[in-house]
Amino acid sequence: MKTRIMTRILCSALLTQLVLLPDLLYSQSDFYRGKTITIIHGRSAGGSGDFRARAVAPFLQKYIPGNPTIVHEHMDGAGGRKAANHIFNTARPDGLTIGSVGSGVVVSAVLGETGVHYDLDKLHFVGSPYSATHYVLLTRREAGLTTLDKLLQASGVRLGAQSVGHSNYNVGRIMAWVLGLKEIRDVTGFSNPERRVALMRGEIDAIAVSDSGLLDRQAEWLEKGLVDLHVIFAVPRDNKHPRFHTLPEIDGFAKTERERKIVNMFRNFSLTGSPFILPPAMPKDRVEIIKEALRKSFKDPAFFEEYRKLVGDDPTPLTPEANEKAIRDLPRDAETVELYKKFAGPGPIPPR
């Protein structure tokens, strides 16, 4: 008798679950129908980061079940920290707010800068429309540093950058350090076009420049032999343009674990690109919905067309898994952090 009673109870419970399951699945997949998602941009309107996120938005709408409306709100300030603080501390974790920030949000947190009120390990990093920026260290032909050996033997090379702490300032100094260049002289204060003009005028001798920037805007330097290319800092270490495949990788010049950590730190900072972030307490099923929508967006040929139209460049998407790994693999020990700060600061390049 007891066995029959227990069997009936279990059957009744199972039947209840089967009846409720379709409604449960429907409610999860259809949550976004009729809703509005707000993308909070950690930047002002009209820049490359803004256009990158806007290129993704129509495809998020397409691939999120229920096809919600997507609107944009700009929350510029503190290099993206204001927006990241809002996503982490203020935004409702209901799945209707997505942050779009720059890699500076990651850099600021790891380096312990002021104004960081978010935890990288609790935010959800769910992908980026671009991640690849391969930096080439080059010198003007008239400087006479026509080979890497000549560059390594030179002293007092003038290295041009936009400003202290800018990515092309940091990467140039790191490359010079790993190569062991002697008595590098930093020359800063340029806009990017001004820096290119200064190089050709002989006001500076060397710059670190993205391979895409070199090919798109300064192709004549290569065509006319106006510069000499020496080494590449690939981010990530693949997908380089065939024109630069023969250049030696900066990693091959790192001799110690200390040097390899600095190279890895800059690479992973850059690799995060323009990530989308979600509040820590957002329900896991809704986090997965956003991730899957981004995975599908980044595979859609129409996304590539839209991105090229808005940004003027090819996208280099970073999947949610790769985005999370880049954050997870960042060196965070105190010694590496303090050393990296010296490359990003105004002082001389630290001794090797």
C-alpha positions in Angstrom: 0.0 0.0 0.0 2.8 2.4 1.0 4.6 1.6 -2.3 1.5 2.4 -4.3 0.9 5.7 -2.5 4.6 6.8 -3.1 4.3 5.8 -6.7 1.2 7.9 -7.2 2.9 10.9 -5.5 6.0 10.6 -7.7 3.8 10.3 -10.8 1.8 13.3 -9.8 4.9 15.4 -9.2 6.4 14.3 -12.6 3.1 15.2 -14.4 3.1 18.6 -12.7 6.7 19.2 -13.9 5.8 18.2 -17.5 2.8 20.5 -17.5 4.8 23.4 -16.2 8.0 22.8 -18.3 6.7 24.4 -21.5 5.7 27.6 -19.6 9.1 27.7 -17.9 10.9 27.3 -21.2 8.7 29.9 -22.8 9.2 32.4 -20.0 13.0 32.0 -20.3 13.2 32.3 -24.0 10.5 35.0 -24.4 11.6 37.2 -21.5 12.9 39.9 -23.8 9.8 40.1 -26.0 8.5 43.7 -25.8 11.4 44.8 -23.5 14.0 47.4 -24.1 17.7 46.8 -23.5 19.9 49.8 -22.8 23.6 49.7 -23.8 25.5 52.0 -21.5 28.6 53.3 -23.4 31.6 54.3 -21.2 32.6 56.9 -23.7 31.3 59.9 -25.6 29.3 59.5 -28.8 30.9 59.5 -32.3 34.2 57.7 -31.6 35.4 54.3 -32.8 34.3 52.6 -29.7 30.8 54.0 -30.1 30.6 52.8 -33.7 31.9 49.3 -32.8 29.1 48.8 -30.3 26.5 50.2 -32.6 27.6 47.8 -35.3 26.7 44.9 -33.0 23.4 46.3 -31.7 21.2 45.3 -34.7 22.5 41.7 -34.5 21.9 41.5 -30.7 18.4 42.5 -31.4 18.2 39.9 -34.1 19.6 37.0 -32.1 18.1 37.6 -28.6 14.9 35.6 -28.5 12.0 38.1 -28.4 13.9 40.7 -30.5 13.9 43.5 -27.8 14.4 47.1 -28.7 17.9 48.4 -28.1 18.7 51.9 -27.1 22.0 53.7 -26.4 23.1 55.8 -23.5 26.5 57.5 -23.1 28.1 57.7 -19.7 31.5 59.2 -20.4 34.0 59.8 -17.6 37.2 58.5 -16.0 38.2 56.4 -19.0 35.1 54.2 -18.7 35.3 53.7 -15.0 32.1 55.7 -14.4 30.1 53.4 -16.7 31.8 50.3 -15.2 30.9 51.5 -11.7 27.3 52.0 -12.8 27.0 48.5 -14.3 28.6 46.9 -11.2 26.9 48.9 -8.4 23.7 50.6 -9.8 22.3 48.9 -12.9 19.5 46.5 -12.2 20.7 43.0 -12.8 17.6 42.0 -14.7 19.2 41.5 -18.1 18.1 44.8 -19.6 21.3 46.8 -19.1 24.6 46.0 -21.0 27.8 47.9 -20.6 30.1 48.7 -23.5 33.5 49.9 -22.3 37.1 50.1 -23.4 40.1 48.1 -22.3 41.0 51.0 -20.0 38.4 49.7 -17.5 40.5 46.5 -17.2 43.8 48.4 -17.0 42.6 50.8 -14.3 41.4 47.9 -12.1 44.5 45.8 -12.4 46.8 48.8 -11.8 44.8 49.9 -8.8 43.9 53.4 -10.1 41.6 55.6 -8.2 37.9 55.6 -8.9 37.6 51.9 -9.5 34.6 50.6 -7.6 34.0 47.4 -9.4 35.5 43.9 -9.3 36.8 42.4 -12.6 36.3 38.9 -11.4 32.6 39.5 -10.6 31.6 41.5 -13.7 30.6 39.3 -16.7 32.8 40.0 -19.7 30.8 38.6 -22.6 32.7 39.4 -25.8 34.1 42.2 -27.9 33.6 43.2 -31.6 37.4 43.8 -31.9 40.4 42.5 -30.2 43.4 42.3 -32.7 45.9 45.2 -32.7 49.3 44.1 -34.0 52.0 46.7 -33.3 55.0 47.2 -35.5 58.2 48.9 -34.3 59.6 50.9 -37.2 62.2 53.6 -37.9 62.4 56.1 -40.7 64.9 55.1 -43.4 66.9 58.3 -43.1 67.8 57.4 -39.5 70.1 54.8 -40.9 68.7 52.0 -38.7 68.0 49.8 -41.6 68.4 46.4 -39.8 67.4 45.2 -36.3 71.1 44.7 -35.5 71.8 48.4 -36.2 68.8 49.4 -34.0 70.1 47.2 -31.2 73.5 48.8 -31.4 72.1 52.4 -31.5 71.8 54.7 -28.6 69.5 57.7 -27.9 66.8 56.7 -30.4 63.9 59.2 -30.2 60.7 57.2 -29.8 57.5 59.1 -30.6 54.1 58.7 -29.0 50.8 60.5 -28.5 50.9 61.0 -24.7 52.2 59.4 -21.5 50.1 56.3 -20.8 48.7 56.0 -24.3 48.7 52.5 -25.7 51.3 53.4 -28.4 53.5 55.0 -25.7 53.3 51.9 -23.4 53.8 49.4 -26.2 56.8 51.3 -27.7 58.5 51.5 -24.3 57.9 47.8 -23.6 59.2 46.8 -27.0 62.3 49.0 -26.5 62.9 47.4 -23.0 62.5 43.8 -24.2 64.8 44.5 -27.1 67.3 46.1 -24.8 67.6 49.4 -26.6 69.9 51.9 -25.1 68.9 55.3 -23.7 65.6 55.6 -25.4 64.4 59.2 -25.6 60.6 59.6 -25.4 59.0 62.4 -27.4 55.3 62.8 -26.7 52.5 65.3 -27.3 51.4 64.3 -30.8 48.1 63.5 -32.3 48.4 60.4 -34.5 48.6 62.4 -37.8 51.2 64.8 -36.2 53.3 61.8 -35.1 53.4 60.5 -38.7 54.5 63.9 -40.0 57.1 64.2 -37.2 58.6 60.9 -38.2 59.0 61.9 -41.9 60.4 65.3 -40.9 63.1 63.7 -38.7 61.8 65.1 -35.4 61.6 61.5 -34.1 63.3 58.3 -35.2 60.9 55.5 -34.3 57.3 54.7 -33.5 55.2 51.7 -32.6 52.2 51.7 -34.9 49.3 49.2 -35.6 49.7 47.1 -38.7 46.3 48.1 -39.9 47.1 51.8 -39.4 50.3 51.3 -41.4 48.6 49.5 -44.2 45.5 51.7 -44.4 46.9 55.1 -43.9 50.7 54.9 -44.5 50.9 52.3 -47.3 53.2 54.7 -49.2 55.8 54.3 -46.5 56.1 50.6 -47.4 55.7 51.2 -51.2 58.4 53.9 -51.3 60.8 52.3 -48.8 60.5 55.2 -46.4 60.7 53.1 -43.2 62.3 50.0 -41.9 60.3 47.4 -40.0 62.0 45.7 -37.1 59.7 43.6 -34.8 56.0 43.0 -34.2 54.0 42.8 -31.0 51.1 40.6 -32.1 47.8 40.9 -30.2 46.7 38.1 -30.4 49.6 36.0 -31.7 47.8 35.1 -34.9 45.7 36.7 -37.6 48.5 39.0 -38.7 48.5 40.4 -42.1 50.7 38.4 -44.5 52.8 41.5 -45.1 54.2 41.2 -41.5 54.5 37.4 -41.1 58.2 37.5 -41.5 58.8 40.1 -38.7 60.2 38.6 -35.5 57.8 38.4 -32.6 58.7 40.5 -29.5 58.1 37.4 -27.4 61.3 35.9 -28.8 63.4 38.6 -27.1 61.9 38.2 -23.6 64.6 36.4 -21.6 63.1 36.2 -18.1 59.7 35.4 -16.6 59.6 39.0 -15.4 59.8 40.2 -19.1 57.3 37.6 -20.3 54.8 38.7 -17.7 55.0 42.3 -18.9 54.5 41.2 -22.5 51.6 39.1 -21.4 50.0 41.9 -19.4 50.1 44.4 -22.3 48.8 41.7 -24.7 45.8 40.8 -22.5 45.0 44.4 -21.8 44.8 45.0 -25.6 43.1 41.8 -26.3 40.0 42.8 -24.2 39.3 45.4 -27.0 35.9 47.0 -26.4 34.1 44.5 -24.2 30.5 44.2 -23.4 30.0 43.7 -19.6 27.0 42.6 -17.5 26.1 43.2 -13.8 27.4 40.5 -11.4 24.0 39.4 -10.1 22.3 39.0 -13.5 20.6 35.6 -13.7 22.7 33.0 -15.4 20.1 32.1 -18.0 20.0 35.7 -19.2 23.8 36.0 -19.2 23.8 32.9 -21.4 21.2 34.4 -23.7 23.4 37.5 -24.2 26.5 35.4 -24.8 24.8 33.2 -27.3 23.4 36.2 -29.2 26.9 37.7 -29.4 28.4 34.4 -30.6 25.8 34.3 -33.4 26.3 38.0 -34.2 30.0 37.6 -34.6 29.5 34.8 -37.1 26.9 36.7 -39.2 28.4 37.9 -42.5 26.1 40.9 -42.4 27.7 42.0 -39.1 31.1 42.2 -40.9 29.5 44.3 -43.6 27.8 46.6 -41.0 31.1 46.9 -39.0 33.1 47.9 -42.0 30.5 50.5 -43.0 30.4 52.1 -39.6 34.0 51.7 -38.4 35.9 51.6 -41.6 37.9 48.5 -40.6 37.4 44.7 -40.3 36.1 43.4 -37.0 38.2 41.0 -35.0 35.6 39.5 -32.7 36.4 38.1 -29.3 34.1 35.4 -28.0 32.7 35.4 -24.5 35.0 32.5 -23.6 38.1 34.2 -25.0 37.1 37.5 -23.3 36.8 35.8 -19.9 40.1 34.0 -20.4 41.9 37.2 -21.3 40.8 38.7 -18.0 41.5 35.5 -16.0 45.0 35.2 -17.4 46.2 38.7 -16.6 49.2 38.8 -14.3 48.2 40.6 -11.1 51.1 40.0 -8.8 52.3 43.2 -7.1 55.8 43.1 -8.7 54.5 42.9 -12.3 51.8 45.6 -11.6 54.4 48.0 -10.2 56.8 47.4 -13.1 54.0 47.9 -15.7 53.2 51.2 -14.1 56.7 52.4 -14.8 56.2 51.8 -18.5 52.9 53.7 -18.5 54.3 56.5 -16.4 56.5 59.6 -17.3 59.8 58.3 -15.9 62.6 56.6 -17.7 62.3 53.0 -18.9 63.3 50.8 -16.0 66.5 48.8 -16.2 66.2 45.4 -17.7 
